C-alpha cells in the first residue's frame, strides 16, 4: 500500500450555495479512486475525525469532511460546535445539501472514479442514513447513529426526528456497526431498523459488538474498544472496497 497523500483544508459549496470549510485527504497516486464523505459527530469538526479522514486517504480513497458548523461564524471549531449544539444540531435538509456539495467536490477531483460513499459516527451515523435515503450514492456506513427509529429523550442535546420512514428511499447498500451496551441506539432500536430494511428488501448488513457501547471507535475516549474498532475498520474497508471500486 502506498499511503502518500495530501491533506488539508479546502472550501466547498454546501446547501443553498453556502461556502463551507472542509478537510480533505487524497492519495498522491494517479490511480482511479472512489470518494468518501465523512460526517463528523456532534462534538464537531475536530482532530480525531480529521484522523479518520486521513485514514481513508492512506487506504487509497479521496475523503472529505465538511464542517457542518461552518455557518456559526466563530473562528474556533470548538466554539462553532458549542453554538450548533445549543441549537440542537443541524437541520436535516441542510446536512443533505452540505454532503451533496462535498460529494460533488470529490467527484470533481482528478482521478475520481465517480463512486462515492458516506460514513458517519454518532449523530453523523444518523445523518449518513439520512443522506443514503436522500441522495444517489454508492455505499453508506452508519456507526452507532441514534434516533433513526425513535425520538430522542427530552434531555438529549440533539433535536432530531425519527427518519425510518425514509427507508424506502435507501439508495445504496448500508453497513451498520453498533455496540451491544449502547443506549442510543439500543439493540432494540437496531433490531427495529434491521427488520424494516429486511421487510423492504434493502441491501444491508448490521454488526453489533458485545462489550462495546457508544463511541467504541473513539480512540481518545474511555468508550474506546480496540477489538470492536479493529474488526469494525476491517468491515468498513471491505465494504467500501466492494462498492466504491472502479
PyMOL commands that set and color helices and strands:
alter all, ss='L'
color gray80, all
select helices_A, chain A and resi 15-17+47-58+70-72+77-86+92-107+123-132+164-169+187-200+226-243
alter helices_A, ss='H'
color red, helices_A
select strands_A, chain A and resi 5-13+19-27+33-39+62-66+112-121+139-143+173-179+204-209
alter strands_A, ss='S'
color yellow, strands_A
deselect
rebuild
show_as cartoon
